Amino acid sequence: MIATPDRTPLAREFFDRPVLEVAPDLLGRLLVRSTPDGPIVLRLTEVEAYDGPNDPGSHAYRGPTARNGVMFGPPGHVYVYFTYGMWFCMNLVCGPEGTSSAVLLRAGEIVEGAESARKRRLSARNDKELAKGPARLATALGVDRALNGTDACAVDETPLRVLTGTPVAADQVRNGPRTGVAGDGGVHPWRFWIANDPTVSPYRAHVPRRRSS
């Protein structure tokens, strides 16, 4: 018998831990996005940890900027960034305030509100592809920079919230190199995913972008 996912919101204390503890513990949790058309609920199946000043792959490696300021704030907040001039990606800030660590939400399964997600992801060939990759995940949920800094642990109404869900057993968690990260930051095996889950994105090594002549 499959247990019903726990709909209790995760407390801020959940996120106030080292990023390498929080990241794998997010697998199986539920992310709820409130929209005018109703909620979209996503079960997290793949994440990636970034450890601030200790991590050359992190946006916060060289300190605070206008772009990454949320990463230095309280845990449990949403950090949204714009990449390649076209896509948004979302992270959950963790660790004590000032440590600037965060977990990139890489992939998930839409378990409620799929119809609304499909309208945003018209190119998806099936529902398993709706949130298969960080940019696709953000697009399916309608996430952009307007949600940067959102408190996912707020007691009052919030556009994004993380619920307890059904945590994944340790023997079902896999980890390996981060996807598409260059240099020293690319070697860390800090990508975590649920074994054999069809919504997990494929691994791709970093490919340098060609410079126009």
FIKOLZA-1660 file (N, C-alpha, C; in steps of 0.1 Angstrom, whole numbers, plus 5000, padded with zeros to 4 digits):
% residues 213
   i   px   py   pz ch aa at
   1 5008 4988 5000  A  M  N
   1 5000 5000 5000  A  M CA
   1 5009 5013 5000  A  M  C
   2 5006 5022 4991  A  I  N
   2 5014 5034 4990  A  I CA
   2 5008 5044 4999  A  I  C
   3 5017 5050 5007  A  A  N
   3 5013 5060 5017  A  A CA
   3 5009 5073 5010  A  A  C
   4 4999 5080 5016  A  T  N
   4 4995 5093 5010  A  T CA
   4 5006 5103 5014  A  T  C
   5 5011 5111 5004  A  P  N
   5 5021 5121 5007  A  P CA
   5 5016 5131 5018  A  P  C
   6 5026 5134 5027  A  D  N
   6 5023 5143 5038  A  D CA
   6 5022 5158 5033  A  D  C
   7 5011 5165 5035  A  R  N
   7 5009 5178 5030  A  R CA
   7 5014 5189 5040  A  R  C
   8 5021 5185 5051  A  T  N
   8 5026 5195 5060  A  T CA
   8 5037 5203 5054  A  T  C
   9 5036 5217 5055  A  P  N
   9 5047 5225 5050  A  P CA
   9 5060 5222 5058  A  P  C
  10 5071 5222 5050  A  L  N
  10 5084 5220 5057  A  L CA
  10 5088 5233 5064  A  L  C
  11 5093 5231 5077  A  A  N
  11 5097 5243 5085  A  A CA
  11 5110 5248 5080  A  A  C
  12 5112 5261 5085  A  R  N
  12 5125 5267 5081  A  R CA
  12 5137 5259 5086  A  R  C
  13 5136 5253 5097  A  E  N
  13 5147 5245 5102  A  E CA
  13 5151 5234 5093  A  E  C
  14 5142 5229 5084  A  F  N
  14 5146 5219 5074  A  F CA
  14 5157 5224 5065  A  F  C
  15 5156 5237 5062  A  F  N
  15 5166 5243 5052  A  F CA
  15 5178 5249 5060  A  F  C
  16 5177 5251 5073  A  D  N
  16 5188 5257 5080  A  D CA
  16 5198 5246 5084  A  D  C
  17 5203 5239 5074  A  R  N
  17 5213 5228 5075  A  R CA
  17 5223 5229 5064  A  R  C
  18 5234 5222 5065  A  P  N
  18 5244 5222 5054  A  P CA
  18 5237 5217 5041  A  P  C
  19 5241 5223 5030  A  V  N
  19 5235 5221 5017  A  V CA
  19 5236 5206 5013  A  V  C
  20 5246 5199 5016  A  L  N
  20 5247 5185 5012  A  L CA
  20 5239 5176 5021  A  L  C
  21 5233 5181 5031  A  E  N
  21 5222 5174 5039  A  E CA
  21 5209 5177 5033  A  E  C
  22 5206 5190 5030  A  V  N
  22 5193 5194 5025  A  V CA
  22 5190 5188 5011  A  V  C
  23 5200 5189 5002  A  A  N
  23 5198 5185 4988  A  A CA
  23 5192 5171 4986  A  A  C
  24 5198 5160 4991  A  P  N
  24 5192 5147 4989  A  P CA
  24 5179 5145 4997  A  P  C
  25 5177 5153 5008  A  D  N
  25 5165 5152 5016  A  D CA
  25 5153 5159 5009  A  D  C
  26 5156 5167 4999  A  L  N
  26 5145 5173 4991  A  L CA
  26 5138 5163 4982  A  L  C
  27 5145 5153 4978  A  L  N
  27 5139 5143 4969  A  L CA
  27 5126 5137 4975  A  L  C
  28 5116 5137 4967  A  G  N
  28 5103 5132 4971  A  G CA
  28 5094 5142 4978  A  G  C
  29 5099 5154 4980  A  R  N
  29 5091 5165 4986  A  R CA
  29 5082 5171 4976  A  R  C
  30 5072 5178 4980  A  L  N
  30 5063 5184 4971  A  L CA
  30 5065 5199 4970  A  L  C
  31 5066 5205 4958  A  L  N
  31 5066 5219 4956  A  L CA
  31 5053 5224 4951  A  L  C
  32 5046 5233 4957  A  V  N
  32 5033 5238 4954  A  V CA
  32 5034 5252 4948  A  V  C
  33 5030 5254 4936  A  R  N
  33 5030 5267 4929  A  R CA
  33 5015 5271 4928  A  R  C
  34 5012 5282 4935  A  S  N
  34 4998 5288 4934  A  S CA
  34 4997 5296 4921  A  S  C
  35 4987 5294 4913  A  T  N
  35 4985 5302 4901  A  T CA
  35 4970 5306 4900  A  T  C
  36 4966 5316 4892  A  P  N
  36 4952 5319 4890  A  P CA
  36 4944 5308 4886  A  P  C
  37 4950 5298 4879  A  D  N
  37 4942 5286 4874  A  D CA
  37 4942 5275 4884  A  D  C
  38 4947 5277 4896  A  G  N
  38 4948 5267 4906  A  G CA
  38 4962 5262 4908  A  G  C
  39 4964 5254 4918  A  P  N
  39 4978 5250 4922  A  P CA
  39 4984 5240 4912  A  P  C
  40 4997 5241 4911  A  I  N
  40 5004 5230 4904  A  I CA
  40 5013 5224 4914  A  I  C
  41 5013 5211 4915  A  V  N
  41 5021 5204 4926  A  V CA
  41 5031 5195 4918  A  V  C
  42 5043 5197 4923  A  L  N
  42 5054 5189 4916  A  L CA
  42 5062 5181 4927  A  L  C
  43 5065 5169 4924  A  R  N
  43 5073 5160 4933  A  R CA
  43 5087 5161 4928  A  R  C
  44 5096 5165 4937  A  L  N
  44 5110 5167 4933  A  L CA
  44 5117 5153 4931  A  L  C
  45 5123 5152 4919  A  T  N
  45 5130 5139 4916  A  T CA
  45 5145 5141 4913  A  T  C
  46 5150 5154 4912  A  E  N
  46 5164 5156 4909  A  E CA
  46 5167 5170 4914  A  E  C
  47 5179 5171 4921  A  V  N
  47 5183 5184 4926  A  V CA
  47 5199 5185 4925  A  V  C
  48 5204 5197 4927  A  E  N
  48 5218 5199 4926  A  E CA
  48 5223 5209 4937  A  E  C
  49 5233 5206 4944  A  A  N
  49 5237 5214 4956  A  A CA
  49 5248 5224 4951  A  A  C
  50 5248 5236 4957  A  Y  N
  50 5258 5246 4955  A  Y CA
  50 5262 5252 4968  A  Y  C
  51 5275 5252 4971  A  D  N
  51 5280 5255 4984  A  D CA
  51 5287 5269 4985  A  D  C
  52 5281 5279 4980  A  G  N
  52 5286 5293 4982  A  G CA
  52 5301 5295 4980  A  G  C
  53 5307 5301 4990  A  P  N
  53 5321 5304 4989  A  P CA
  53 5331 5292 4989  A  P  C
  54 5326 5280 4991  A  N  N
  54 5334 5268 4990  A  N CA
  54 5333 5261 4977  A  N  C
  55 5326 5267 4968  A  D  N
  55 5322 5260 4955  A  D CA
  55 5324 5269 4943  A  D  C
  56 5334 5267 4935  A  P  N
  56 5336 5275 4923  A  P CA
  56 5325 5275 4913  A  P  C
  57 5316 5265 4914  A  G  N
  57 5304 5264 4905  A  G CA
  57 5293 5272 4910  A  G  C
  58 5293 5278 4921  A  S  N
  58 5282 5286 4927  A  S CA
  58 5282 5300 4922  A  S  C
  59 5270 5306 4920  A  H  N
  59 5269 5320 4917  A  H CA
  59 5274 5329 4928  A  H  C
  60 5275 5324 4940  A  A  N
  60 5279 5332 4952  A  A CA
  60 5294 5330 4956  A  A  C
  61 5301 5323 4947  A  Y  N
  61 5315 5320 4950  A  Y CA
  61 5324 5332 4953  A  Y  C
  62 5321 5343 4946  A  R  N
  62 5329 5355 4947  A  R CA
  62 5322 5366 4955  A  R  C
  63 5312 5362 4962  A  G  N
  63 5306 5371 4971  A  G CA
  63 5292 5377 4966  A  G  C
  64 5286 5385 4974  A  P  N
  64 5272 5390 4970  A  P CA
  64 5272 5400 4959  A  P  C
  65 5262 5399 4950  A  T  N
  65 5259 5408 4939  A  T CA
  65 5244 5411 4939  A  T  C
  66 5241 5420 4930  A  A  N
  66 5226 5423 4929  A  A CA
  66 5219 5410 4924  A  A  C
  67 5225 5402 4916  A  R  N
  67 5219 5390 4911  A  R CA
  67 5217 5379 4922  A  R  C
  68 5227 5377 4930  A  N  N
  68 5226 5365 4939  A  N CA
  68 5223 5369 4954  A  N  C
  69 5219 5381 4956  A  G  N
  69 5217 5386 4970  A  G CA
  69 5208 5377 4979  A  G  C
  70 5198 5371 4973  A  V  N
  70 5189 5362 4980  A  V CA
  70 5196 5350 4986  A  V  C
  71 5207 5346 4980  A  M  N
  71 5214 5334 4985  A  M CA
  71 5221 5337 4998  A  M  C
  72 5223 5350 5002  A  F  N
  72 5229 5353 5014  A  F CA
  72 5219 5356 5025  A  F  C
  73 5206 5355 5022  A  G  N
  73 5196 5357 5031  A  G CA
  73 5192 5345 5039  A  G  C
  74 5180 5346 5046  A  P  N
  74 5175 5335 5054  A  P CA
  74 5173 5322 5046  A  P  C
  75 5174 5310 5052  A  P  N
  75 5171 5298 5045  A  P CA
  75 5156 5297 5042  A  P  C
  76 5153 5288 5033  A  G  N
  76 5139 5286 5029  A  G CA
  76 5133 5296 5019  A  G  C
  77 5141 5305 5014  A  H  N
  77 5137 5314 5004  A  H CA
  77 5141 5309 4990  A  H  C
  78 5134 5315 4980  A  V  N
  78 5136 5311 4966  A  V CA
  78 5145 5320 4959  A  V  C
  79 5155 5314 4953  A  Y  N
  79 5165 5322 4944  A  Y CA
  79 5162 5318 4930  A  Y  C
  80 5158 5328 4922  A  V  N
  80 5155 5326 4908  A  V CA
  80 5166 5334 4899  A  V  C
  81 5172 5327 4889  A  Y  N
  81 5181 5334 4881  A  Y CA
  81 5177 5332 4866  A  Y  C
  82 5182 5341 4857  A  F  N
  82 5179 5341 4843  A  F CA
  82 5192 5336 4836  A  F  C
  83 5191 5327 4827  A  T  N
  83 5203 5321 4821  A  T CA
  83 5202 5320 4806  A  T  C
  84 5213 5321 4799  A  Y  N
  84 5214 5320 4785  A  Y CA
  84 5205 5330 4777  A  Y  C
  85 5201 5340 4784  A  G  N
  85 5192 5350 4778  A  G CA
  85 5178 5346 4775  A  G  C
  86 5174 5334 4781  A  M  N
  86 5161 5330 4777  A  M CA
  86 5154 5321 4788  A  M  C
  87 5161 5316 4797  A  W  N
  87 5155 5306 4807  A  W CA
  87 5156 5311 4821  A  W  C
  88 5146 5307 4829  A  F  N
  88 5147 5309 4844  A  F CA
  88 5150 5296 4851  A  F  C
  89 5157 5296 4862  A  C  N
  89 5159 5284 4870  A  C CA
  89 5157 5288 4884  A  C  C
  90 5152 5279 4892  A  M  N
  90 5150 5282 4906  A  M CA
  90 5157 5273 4916  A  M  C
  91 5160 5279 4928  A  N  N
  91 5168 5273 4938  A  N CA
  91 5161 5275 4951  A  N  C
  92 5164 5267 4961  A  L  N
  92 5160 5269 4975  A  L CA
  92 5172 5272 4984  A  L  C
  93 5172 5283 4990  A  V  N
  93 5184 5287 4999  A  V CA
  93 5184 5279 5011  A  V  C
  94 5196 5275 5015  A  C  N
  94 5197 5267 5028  A  C CA
  94 5209 5271 5035  A  C  C
  95 5211 5265 5047  A  G  N
  95 5222 5269 5056  A  G CA
  95 5219 5282 5064  A  G  C
  96 5227 5285 5074  A  P  N
  96 5225 5297 5082  A  P CA
  96 5226 5309 5073  A  P  C
  97 5219 5320 5077  A  E  N
  97 5219 5332 5069  A  E CA
  97 5233 5337 5068  A  E  C
  98 5237 5341 5055  A  G  N
  98 5250 5346 5052  A  G CA
  98 5259 5335 5046  A  G  C
  99 5255 5323 5046  A  T  N
  99 5264 5312 5041  A  T CA
  99 5262 5310 5026  A  T  C
 100 5252 5315 5020  A  S  N
 100 5250 5316 5005  A  S CA
 100 5250 5302 4998  A  S  C
 101 5245 5292 5005  A  S  N
 101 5243 5279 4998  A  S CA
 101 5229 5277 4993  A  S  C
 102 5227 5269 4983  A  A  N
 102 5214 5268 4977  A  A CA
 102 5213 5255 4969  A  A  C
 103 5201 5250 4967  A  V  N
 103 5198 5238 4960  A  V CA
 103 5190 5241 4947  A  V  C
 104 5196 5238 4936  A  L  N
 104 5190 5240 4923  A  L CA
 104 5179 5228 4921  A  L  C
 105 5167 5232 4917  A  L  N
 105 5157 5222 4915  A  L CA
 105 5157 5218 4900  A  L  C
 106 5162 5206 4898  A  R  N
 106 5165 5202 4884  A  R CA
 106 5154 5195 4877  A  R  C
 107 5146 5187 4884  A  A  N
 107 5135 5180 4877  A  A CA
 107 5125 5175 4887  A  A  C
 108 5113 5172 4881  A  G  N
 108 5102 5167 4890  A  G CA
 108 5091 5161 4882  A  G  C
 109 5082 5155 4889  A  E  N
 109 5070 5149 4883  A  E CA
 109 5058 5158 4887  A  E  C
 110 5050 5163 4877  A  I  N
 110 5038 5171 4880  A  I CA
 110 5027 5161 4885  A  I  C
 111 5023 5162 4897  A  V  N
 111 5013 5153 4903  A  V CA
 111 4999 5159 4904  A  V  C
 112 4998 5172 4903  A  E  N
 112 4986 5179 4902  A  E CA
 112 4987 5192 4893  A  E  C
 113 4977 5195 4886  A  G  N
 113 4977 5207 4878  A  G CA
 113 4985 5205 4865  A  G  C
 114 4985 5193 4860  A  A  N
 114 4993 5190 4847  A  A CA
 114 4987 5198 4836  A  A  C
 115 4974 5200 4835  A  E  N
 115 4968 5207 4824  A  E CA
 115 4973 5221 4823  A  E  C
 116 4975 5228 4835  A  S  N
 116 4980 5241 4835  A  S CA
 116 4995 5241 4831  A  S  C
 117 5002 5231 4835  A  A  N
 117 5017 5230 4832  A  A CA
 117 5018 5228 4817  A  A  C
 118 5009 5220 4811  A  R  N
 118 5010 5217 4796  A  R CA
 118 5009 5230 4788  A  R  C
 119 5001 5239 4793  A  K  N
 119 4999 5251 4785  A  K CA
 119 5012 5260 4785  A  K  C
 120 5020 5258 4795  A  R  N
 120 5033 5265 4795  A  R CA
 120 5044 5257 4788  A  R  C
 121 5042 5244 4787  A  R  N
 121 5053 5236 4781  A  R CA
 121 5047 5229 4768  A  R  C
 122 5043 5237 4758  A  L  N
 122 5037 5231 4746  A  L CA
 122 5046 5221 4739  A  L  C
 123 5059 5223 4740  A  S  N
 123 5069 5214 4733  A  S CA
 123 5071 5201 4740  A  S  C
 124 5066 5199 4752  A  A  N
 124 5067 5186 4759  A  A CA
 124 5060 5175 4751  A  A  C
 125 5067 5164 4749  A  R  N
 125 5061 5153 4741  A  R CA
 125 5052 5144 4750  A  R  C
 126 5054 5145 4763  A  N  N
 126 5045 5137 4772  A  N CA
 126 5047 5144 4786  A  N  C
 127 5039 5139 4796  A  D  N
 127 5039 5146 4809  A  D CA
 127 5052 5143 4817  A  D  C
 128 5059 5133 4813  A  K  N
 128 5072 5130 4820  A  K CA
 128 5082 5141 4816  A  K  C
 129 5080 5148 4805  A  E  N
 129 5090 5158 4801  A  E CA
 129 5086 5172 4805  A  E  C
 130 5074 5174 4812  A  L  N
 130 5070 5187 4816  A  L CA
 130 5080 5195 4824  A  L  C
 131 5086 5188 4833  A  A  N
 131 5096 5194 4843  A  A CA
 131 5109 5187 4843  A  A  C
 132 5113 5181 4832  A  K  N
 132 5125 5173 4831  A  K CA
 132 5137 5182 4827  A  K  C
 133 5143 5189 4837  A  G  N
 133 5154 5198 4835  A  G CA
 133 5150 5211 4842  A  G  C
 134 5160 5219 4847  A  P  N
 134 5157 5230 4856  A  P CA
 134 5149 5242 4849  A  P  C
 135 5152 5244 4836  A  A  N
 135 5145 5255 4829  A  A CA
 135 5131 5250 4826  A  A  C
 136 5129 5237 4822  A  R  N
 136 5116 5232 4820  A  R CA
 136 5108 5232 4832  A  R  C
 137 5114 5229 4844  A  L  N
 137 5107 5229 4856  A  L CA
 137 5101 5243 4859  A  L  C
 138 5110 5253 4858  A  A  N
 138 5106 5267 4861  A  A CA
 138 5095 5271 4851  A  A  C
 139 5096 5268 4838  A  T  N
 139 5086 5271 4829  A  T CA
 139 5073 5265 4832  A  T  C
 140 5073 5252 4835  A  A  N
 140 5060 5245 4837  A  A CA
 140 5053 5251 4849  A  A  C
 141 5061 5256 4859  A  L  N
 141 5054 5262 4871  A  L CA
 141 5052 5277 4870  A  L  C
 142 5056 5283 4859  A  G  N
 142 5054 5297 4857  A  G CA
 142 5063 5305 4866  A  G  C
 143 5075 5301 4868  A  V  N
 143 5085 5308 4877  A  V CA
 143 5093 5318 4869  A  V  C
 144 5094 5330 4874  A  D  N
 144 5104 5340 4868  A  D CA
 144 5110 5348 4879  A  D  C
 145 5117 5359 4875  A  R  N
 145 5124 5367 4885  A  R CA
 145 5115 5374 4895  A  R  C
 146 5102 5375 4891  A  A  N
 146 5092 5382 4900  A  A CA
 146 5091 5374 4913  A  A  C
 147 5094 5361 4913  A  L  N
 147 5093 5352 4925  A  L CA
 147 5107 5351 4932  A  L  C
 148 5117 5358 4927  A  N  N
 148 5130 5358 4934  A  N CA
 148 5128 5364 4948  A  N  C
 149 5133 5357 4958  A  G  N
 149 5131 5361 4972  A  G CA
 149 5119 5357 4979  A  G  C
 150 5110 5349 4972  A  T  N
 150 5098 5344 4979  A  T CA
 150 5101 5335 4990  A  T  C
 151 5094 5337 5001  A  D  N
 151 5096 5328 5013  A  D CA
 151 5088 5316 5012  A  D  C
 152 5094 5304 5009  A  A  N
 152 5087 5292 5007  A  A CA
 152 5082 5286 5020  A  A  C
 153 5086 5292 5032  A  C  N
 153 5082 5287 5045  A  C CA
 153 5072 5296 5052  A  C  C
 154 5067 5306 5044  A  A  N
 154 5058 5316 5050  A  A CA
 154 5046 5310 5056  A  A  C
 155 5041 5315 5067  A  V  N
 155 5029 5310 5073  A  V CA
 155 5017 5315 5065  A  V  C
 156 5017 5327 5061  A  D  N
 156 5007 5333 5053  A  D CA
 156 5007 5327 5038  A  D  C
 157 4998 5331 5030  A  E  N
 157 4997 5327 5016  A  E CA
 157 5010 5331 5009  A  E  C
 158 5015 5321 5001  A  T  N
 158 5027 5323 4994  A  T CA
 158 5026 5316 4981  A  T  C
 159 5032 5322 4970  A  P  N
 159 5030 5316 4957  A  P CA
 159 5038 5303 4955  A  P  C
 160 5048 5300 4964  A  L  N
 160 5056 5288 4963  A  L CA
 160 5057 5283 4977  A  L  C
 161 5055 5270 4979  A  R  N
 161 5056 5263 4992  A  R CA
 161 5061 5249 4990  A  R  C
 162 5070 5245 5000  A  V  N
 162 5075 5231 4999  A  V CA
 162 5068 5223 5010  A  V  C
 163 5062 5211 5007  A  L  N
 163 5055 5203 5016  A  L CA
 163 5064 5190 5019  A  L  C
 164 5061 5184 5030  A  T  N
 164 5068 5172 5034  A  T CA
 164 5068 5161 5024  A  T  C
 165 5057 5158 5017  A  G  N
 165 5056 5148 5007  A  G CA
 165 5060 5134 5013  A  G  C
 166 5067 5126 5004  A  T  N
 166 5071 5113 5009  A  T CA
 166 5086 5112 5006  A  T  C
 167 5094 5114 5017  A  P  N
 167 5109 5113 5016  A  P CA
 167 5113 5100 5009  A  P  C
 168 5124 5101 5002  A  V  N
 168 5129 5089 4994  A  V CA
 168 5139 5081 5003  A  V  C
 169 5137 5068 5003  A  A  N
 169 5146 5059 5010  A  A CA
 169 5161 5061 5005  A  A  C
 170 5170 5060 5014  A  A  N
 170 5184 5063 5011  A  A CA
 170 5189 5054 5000  A  A  C
 171 5185 5041 4999  A  D  N
 171 5190 5032 4989  A  D CA
 171 5184 5035 4975  A  D  C
 172 5175 5045 4974  A  Q  N
 172 5170 5049 4961  A  Q CA
 172 5175 5062 4957  A  Q  C
 173 5184 5068 4964  A  V  N
 173 5191 5081 4961  A  V CA
 173 5204 5078 4954  A  V  C
 174 5206 5085 4942  A  R  N
 174 5218 5084 4935  A  R CA
 174 5225 5098 4935  A  R  C
 175 5238 5098 4933  A  N  N
 175 5245 5111 4931  A  N CA
 175 5256 5109 4921  A  N  C
 176 5260 5121 4915  A  G  N
 176 5270 5121 4905  A  G CA
 176 5274 5135 4901  A  G  C
 177 5282 5137 4891  A  P  N
 177 5287 5150 4887  A  P CA
 177 5275 5159 4883  A  P  C
 178 5277 5172 4886  A  R  N
 178 5267 5182 4882  A  R CA
 178 5267 5184 4867  A  R  C
 179 5255 5187 4862  A  T  N
 179 5253 5188 4847  A  T CA
 179 5257 5202 4842  A  T  C
 180 5265 5202 4832  A  G  N
 180 5268 5214 4824  A  G CA
 180 5276 5224 4832  A  G  C
 181 5283 5220 4843  A  V  N
 181 5291 5230 4851  A  V CA
 181 5306 5229 4847  A  V  C
 182 5312 5240 4844  A  A  N
 182 5326 5240 4839  A  A CA
 182 5336 5241 4850  A  A  C
 183 5349 5237 4847  A  G  N
 183 5360 5240 4857  A  G CA
 183 5359 5232 4869  A  G  C
 184 5365 5237 4880  A  D  N
 184 5366 5230 4892  A  D CA
 184 5352 5227 4898  A  D  C
 185 5343 5235 4896  A  G  N
 185 5329 5233 4901  A  G CA
 185 5322 5221 4895  A  G  C
 186 5327 5217 4883  A  G  N
 186 5320 5206 4876  A  G CA
 186 5323 5192 4881  A  G  C
 187 5333 5191 4890  A  V  N
 187 5338 5177 4894  A  V CA
 187 5330 5172 4906  A  V  C
 188 5324 5181 4913  A  H  N
 188 5317 5177 4926  A  H CA
 188 5305 5168 4922  A  H  C
 189 5304 5157 4929  A  P  N
 189 5293 5147 4927  A  P CA
 189 5280 5152 4935  A  P  C
 190 5276 5164 4933  A  W  N
 190 5266 5170 4941  A  W CA
 190 5252 5171 4934  A  W  C
 191 5250 5163 4924  A  R  N
 191 5237 5162 4918  A  R CA
 191 5231 5149 4924  A  R  C
 192 5219 5150 4928  A  F  N
 192 5212 5139 4935  A  F CA
 192 5199 5136 4928  A  F  C
 193 5195 5124 4926  A  W  N
 193 5183 5120 4919  A  W CA
 193 5177 5107 4924  A  W  C
 194 5165 5105 4921  A  I  N
 194 5158 5092 4925  A  I CA
 194 5161 5082 4914  A  I  C
 195 5166 5071 4918  A  A  N
 195 5170 5060 4909  A  A CA
 195 5158 5056 4900  A  A  C
 196 5161 5055 4887  A  N  N
 196 5152 5049 4877  A  N CA
 196 5139 5058 4876  A  N  C
 197 5139 5070 4880  A  D  N
 197 5127 5078 4878  A  D CA
 197 5127 5084 4864  A  D  C
 198 5116 5083 4857  A  P  N
 198 5116 5087 4843  A  P CA
 198 5116 5102 4841  A  P  C
 199 5114 5110 4851  A  T  N
 199 5114 5125 4850  A  T CA
 199 5128 5131 4852  A  T  C
 200 5138 5123 4856  A  V  N
 200 5151 5128 4859  A  V CA
 200 5158 5131 4845  A  V  C
 201 5165 5143 4845  A  S  N
 201 5171 5147 4832  A  S CA
 201 5184 5140 4830  A  S  C
 202 5188 5138 4817  A  P  N
 202 5200 5131 4814  A  P CA
 202 5212 5139 4817  A  P  C
 203 5223 5132 4821  A  Y  N
 203 5236 5139 4824  A  Y CA
 203 5242 5144 4812  A  Y  C
 204 5247 5157 4812  A  R  N
 204 5254 5162 4801  A  R CA
 204 5266 5170 4806  A  R  C
 205 5278 5166 4802  A  A  N
 205 5290 5174 4806  A  A CA
 205 5290 5188 4800  A  A  C
 206 5298 5196 4806  A  H  N
 206 5299 5210 4801  A  H CA
 206 5305 5211 4787  A  H  C
 207 5299 5218 4778  A  V  N
 207 5304 5221 4765  A  V CA
 207 5307 5236 4763  A  V  C
 208 5319 5240 4762  A  P  N
 208 5322 5254 4760  A  P CA
 208 5314 5261 4749  A  P  C
 209 5309 5272 4751  A  R  N
 209 5302 5279 4741  A  R CA
 209 5311 5286 4731  A  R  C
 210 5308 5285 4718  A  R  N
 210 5317 5291 4708  A  R CA
 210 5316 5306 4708  A  R  C
 211 5327 5312 4707  A  R  N
 211 5327 5327 4706  A  R CA
 211 5326 5331 4691  A  R  C
 212 5317 5341 4689  A  S  N
 212 5316 5346 4675  A  S CA
 212 5328 5353 4671  A  S  C
 213 5332 5352 4659  A  S  N
 213 5344 5359 4654  A  S CA
 213 5342 5373 4650  A  S  C
% end
